[in-house]
Amino acid sequence: MTDRAKPRRQKPGHRLRSAFAAFLILLTAAPQTLAQPEALAITQFRHTAWKGAVVEPGRINDIVQSRDGYLWLSGTDGLARFDGVSFDTFSPATDDPTVSYGVAQLLQTRAGELWVGRMQGAGVSAFRDRRFVSTGMPDPSRQIIDLDQDEDGVVWAANARPTRSLSRFSEGRWEELGPSWGMPDGWVFSLLAARNGVLWVVTMDKLAFLRRGARRFEVTDAKVSSGAGLAEDAEGHVWISDQAGTRRLPDYPSGRTSTRGLPDYPPLDFHRRTKITFAPDGSLWGATESAGLFRISTPNGRGVTSTFGVKDGLTDDQMTIVFADREGTIWAGGARGLNAFVAPSVVEEPLIPSGTDENYIAEDGRGLVYVSGGGALFVIRPNQAPVKIRQGLPRNIHLCGGEGSAFLLHDGKVDEMRDGRTVRTFPMDQSREFFICTVSGGGKLWVSSNDHKLAMHDQAGWHDRQTLTSGVDEQFAVDRQGRPIVISGFSSLTRIDGEKTTKWTPEQLKLGRLTFVHDGAAGLVVGGSAGLARLGGGKTEHIDVRRHPWLRNVRYMLETPDGEAWLFTFSSIVRLSVADLNRAFAHPDEPIPHRVFDELDGLTSGSARYDGVRAARGGDGRLWFLGTASVMRITPGDLVRNDTPPPIVIRSVTAGGRPVATTGPLTLPVGVSRLQIDYAALSLRTPSRVRFRYRLAGIDDAWVEAGSRRTAFYNNLPPGQYRFTVIGTNDDGVWNTMGASLEVTVPPTFWQSRLFFVLCLLAFAVATWLLYRVRLRTVTERIRARMNERLAERERIARELHDTLLQGVQGLILRFQLLVEDLPREQPQRAPLEQALDAADEVLGQARDRVLDLRAVDRAEDLEVALSKLAQAHGREGGAPVGVFVEGAPRPLDEIAGEEVLAIVGEAVANARAHAGAGCIEIRVVFGPRRLIVSVVDDGRGIAPEILRDGGRAGHFGLAGMRERARTLSGRFKVDSQPGAGTRITVTVPARTAYAPRPWSSWRDVLAWRP
């Protein structure tokens, strides 16, 4: 529904001035009217509705937008936050069922805080940290009617009562306005803190204002009806809307009281209460509690009023609030839901019949556009609406234009039109079916049809040109030199230059089915099912549709003088610059900047499926497109790019299936490794076009292209510190590269901690050591078993020698001894025999010594006893006495170790007695838990330094032999001696080699350390 503003009646005495004022209004309004020949109706806006349970706060009372971009809704069920997709609700933190959750009014303060006017006498609260914090309002009414803040930061609140209805918050406290303020009694319906510092208040029947810094209201003589709403336009004018209509108020603070000449729009229907606001485009929107919405296109000019109600798709006709956000989206809330309205970029033309593929379009080259549809022909002049100039046309027609003329082919004749009028009519060359036409340089008209192929008409008449092309399924275009280009059979091209032709075969084009050809600043461009190709310079350059899917099904290309190219497809209109298109042909694999217009922008249908001219540009710059269901227009000059990067927020975080707070760095509970992060880009105009990228540093090597998905999932996160970052674009592709970030710490469990890792390493080391100990013990026992076998064999040999050979030899010696005793002493043979018997005894003694060497030291006989016997044996031979001293608890020695130690000690004692000239020799034994230490100390003359340096005296092997015996026991051999100060020979043998093994009685024996 539309209705233009009606002038109020003027008194007769003011007719001359009224006529002059009307003339001035028309004079100033005329250019605007031409600039916008048709105002948009609300029904042409893109409308989105959220109804019922989807809208969290219940009945919507008020709407504001916070600095971070969220839309906040107050309602009977509390407070809700909306990001364009999801609602979050907030209610007072109480379980008391008597506490009201209702929120009536909202205010975004200059400090950035959200203040709420609550219901059921709860007064005004500030919403901080997701909690309602009372501002201490004394004696509030059962409901706050309105909230506003003036230029000085004072917050004003309207109470729902007929007296004492206005309160102000300043310097941290509330003040209830008394009679001295001059505030008229009555229910307050609307507050307006104007940008010039004036506060406006409208009651049931009065309008008052308070100047900046004043302490008393001034009541105007304006006639006001109940339920009025106030708003301020971009020029600072104050408007009021009530049951009497919508009008601009005089500048009362400046002393003006006359409404003469001010815009005044009559009421559309009876309505109880009105809320109004101004959109960024200057239009005025109103919400009524009984008649839905209304919009005045240009309220300060000759505005056009349109309405929108339940019949048009509104959630309900009881609209309580209308609000314009920073992106220009209009939001309206009421009893049953939330509504959003976005101005379309693509506008369906309501004056031209739609719903048919029989529309044709042509431009005459001088700014006029001709469109046929529904059996009628329309002409569109610059800055004007379409005008019907012909009707009753048959279905079989065609339009083409150029060189200042448009040609309408119908009923076997051709009508040439200029400026919307037919200037001549001439017959076609012959009757044709399903023909097409184009106009080339010099005003030549070209016509083709499958039945009679190609013909051309000029000043001399018709000319047969069917030999130039195949004449099958032909389409036309004209290059920049005015030469016609013909697409034949959807596969080949022919350019006609007089009697000459240039052809391109399907093999050269490699585009599949051809759809259009266009010659412009981008060169000679051909479209087909495989993409685009550019012809020129003897080569063909391609842009593949597989690399750029948005080029699929391009049916037509239109180029504008400002360097833009427009592509019309089955499902969209694409805008890109000619410069970018040129670069794309040179670098076909690189991204091509472009903007897609689809149904979200108002596109009601794609290009028709038949080929031919599908778009035209008028002299005013408007672009016209023929769709399958409608004729649409785009005004490039009215397209406003949203260059503001969208605020990016992290809405919520869920760890291990439970929500967690996100007010700062996040530390997950121990043992939780699943993370879900919900985020949003607060671009509310077209949320479905918002695109995201996110990355979790430490997990993601590159950005994750999330598309429109607003949730990131991570599972099995290892312990560590991470940084989650998300960035996004608005609906025009402008990126917020800073985005939003969240520090995340995943603490380790005990099993993931460093302590557990160290303990595992320690356990592994202990296990390895235990295995080594077991293996060493096993190998040692195996070697000892073999050595015991060898010792047993030696003992057996010694016994055999002793029991057989030695005993036999001893018997023989005794017999010879008896025989010698029987010889007389003077017998000369007796002396040699006695000498032989003495030698035999010496040999027998040596044999006994060797047999003793074959026998092992008795395990029952400890080292101390063995050394004592050795000392006693040397003592019987005279010389220096030998003493034995023992420290520690004696332990049985290993058989081999005992033999080697005794041998070393025996050699050391013998050397001391033979060479040292010692007066005393001591044998010292230390039985230690980790080593056996045996020392031989004398007080003799010592060993010469050169002997120590050389490791022994030449030709003697005593020291070398002792050193080798110590080495066989994995021990250390050391000689300490100074000339004249005696000698100390020390042998240190590890316990594992020196001592006899003990059986393992418990696990402690396994763990016992013996180096």
Secondary structure as GFF3:
##gff-version 3
##sequence-region A 1 1011
A	DSSP	beta_strand	2	4	.	.	.	ID=ss1
A	DSSP	three_ten_helix	12	14	.	.	.	ID=ss2
A	DSSP	alpha_helix	15	35	.	.	.	ID=ss3
A	DSSP	three_ten_helix	42	44	.	.	.	ID=ss4
A	DSSP	beta_strand	46	51	.	.	.	ID=ss5
A	DSSP	three_ten_helix	52	54	.	.	.	ID=ss6
A	DSSP	beta_strand	60	65	.	.	.	ID=ss7
A	DSSP	beta_strand	71	75	.	.	.	ID=ss8
A	DSSP	beta_strand	78	82	.	.	.	ID=ss9
A	DSSP	beta_strand	87	90	.	.	.	ID=ss10
A	DSSP	beta_strand	103	108	.	.	.	ID=ss11
A	DSSP	beta_strand	114	118	.	.	.	ID=ss12
A	DSSP	beta_strand	124	128	.	.	.	ID=ss13
A	DSSP	beta_strand	131	134	.	.	.	ID=ss14
A	DSSP	beta_strand	144	149	.	.	.	ID=ss15
A	DSSP	beta_strand	155	159	.	.	.	ID=ss16
A	DSSP	beta_strand	166	170	.	.	.	ID=ss17
A	DSSP	beta_strand	173	176	.	.	.	ID=ss18
A	DSSP	three_ten_helix	179	181	.	.	.	ID=ss19
A	DSSP	beta_strand	188	193	.	.	.	ID=ss20
A	DSSP	beta_strand	199	203	.	.	.	ID=ss21
A	DSSP	beta_strand	207	210	.	.	.	ID=ss22
A	DSSP	beta_strand	218	219	.	.	.	ID=ss23
A	DSSP	beta_strand	229	232	.	.	.	ID=ss24
A	DSSP	beta_strand	238	242	.	.	.	ID=ss25
A	DSSP	beta_strand	245	248	.	.	.	ID=ss26
A	DSSP	three_ten_helix	252	254	.	.	.	ID=ss27
A	DSSP	beta_strand	264	265	.	.	.	ID=ss28
A	DSSP	beta_strand	274	278	.	.	.	ID=ss29
A	DSSP	beta_strand	284	288	.	.	.	ID=ss30
A	DSSP	beta_strand	293	296	.	.	.	ID=ss31
A	DSSP	beta_strand	304	308	.	.	.	ID=ss32
A	DSSP	three_ten_helix	310	312	.	.	.	ID=ss33
A	DSSP	beta_strand	319	324	.	.	.	ID=ss34
A	DSSP	beta_strand	330	334	.	.	.	ID=ss35
A	DSSP	beta_strand	337	342	.	.	.	ID=ss36
A	DSSP	beta_strand	347	348	.	.	.	ID=ss37
A	DSSP	beta_strand	360	363	.	.	.	ID=ss38
A	DSSP	beta_strand	369	373	.	.	.	ID=ss39
A	DSSP	beta_strand	376	380	.	.	.	ID=ss40
A	DSSP	beta_strand	387	391	.	.	.	ID=ss41
A	DSSP	beta_strand	397	402	.	.	.	ID=ss42
A	DSSP	beta_strand	405	410	.	.	.	ID=ss43
A	DSSP	beta_strand	413	418	.	.	.	ID=ss44
A	DSSP	beta_strand	421	427	.	.	.	ID=ss45
A	DSSP	beta_strand	436	440	.	.	.	ID=ss46
A	DSSP	three_ten_helix	441	443	.	.	.	ID=ss47
A	DSSP	beta_strand	444	449	.	.	.	ID=ss48
A	DSSP	beta_strand	453	458	.	.	.	ID=ss49
A	DSSP	beta_strand	461	464	.	.	.	ID=ss50
A	DSSP	beta_strand	475	478	.	.	.	ID=ss51
A	DSSP	beta_strand	484	488	.	.	.	ID=ss52
A	DSSP	beta_strand	492	497	.	.	.	ID=ss53
A	DSSP	beta_strand	500	504	.	.	.	ID=ss54
A	DSSP	alpha_helix	506	509	.	.	.	ID=ss55
A	DSSP	beta_strand	514	520	.	.	.	ID=ss56
A	DSSP	beta_strand	523	528	.	.	.	ID=ss57
A	DSSP	beta_strand	531	536	.	.	.	ID=ss58
A	DSSP	beta_strand	539	544	.	.	.	ID=ss59
A	DSSP	three_ten_helix	549	551	.	.	.	ID=ss60
A	DSSP	beta_strand	554	559	.	.	.	ID=ss61
A	DSSP	beta_strand	564	569	.	.	.	ID=ss62
A	DSSP	beta_strand	573	577	.	.	.	ID=ss63
A	DSSP	alpha_helix	578	586	.	.	.	ID=ss64
A	DSSP	beta_strand	595	597	.	.	.	ID=ss65
A	DSSP	three_ten_helix	599	601	.	.	.	ID=ss66
A	DSSP	beta_strand	615	617	.	.	.	ID=ss67
A	DSSP	beta_strand	623	626	.	.	.	ID=ss68
A	DSSP	beta_strand	631	634	.	.	.	ID=ss69
A	DSSP	three_ten_helix	636	638	.	.	.	ID=ss70
A	DSSP	beta_strand	648	655	.	.	.	ID=ss71
A	DSSP	beta_strand	658	660	.	.	.	ID=ss72
A	DSSP	beta_strand	666	667	.	.	.	ID=ss73
A	DSSP	beta_strand	675	681	.	.	.	ID=ss74
A	DSSP	three_ten_helix	687	689	.	.	.	ID=ss75
A	DSSP	beta_strand	692	697	.	.	.	ID=ss76
A	DSSP	beta_strand	704	707	.	.	.	ID=ss77
A	DSSP	beta_strand	711	714	.	.	.	ID=ss78
A	DSSP	beta_strand	720	729	.	.	.	ID=ss79
A	DSSP	beta_strand	735	746	.	.	.	ID=ss80
A	DSSP	three_ten_helix	750	752	.	.	.	ID=ss81
A	DSSP	alpha_helix	754	800	.	.	.	ID=ss82
A	DSSP	pi_helix	801	806	.	.	.	ID=ss83
A	DSSP	alpha_helix	807	822	.	.	.	ID=ss84
A	DSSP	alpha_helix	830	854	.	.	.	ID=ss85
A	DSSP	alpha_helix	863	876	.	.	.	ID=ss86
A	DSSP	beta_strand	882	887	.	.	.	ID=ss87
A	DSSP	alpha_helix	895	911	.	.	.	ID=ss88
A	DSSP	pi_helix	912	916	.	.	.	ID=ss89
A	DSSP	beta_strand	921	927	.	.	.	ID=ss90
A	DSSP	beta_strand	931	938	.	.	.	ID=ss91
A	DSSP	alpha_helix	945	950	.	.	.	ID=ss92
A	DSSP	alpha_helix	958	968	.	.	.	ID=ss93
A	DSSP	beta_strand	972	977	.	.	.	ID=ss94
A	DSSP	beta_strand	983	990	.	.	.	ID=ss95
A	DSSP	alpha_helix	991	994	.	.	.	ID=ss96
A	DSSP	alpha_helix	1003	1007	.	.	.	ID=ss97
###
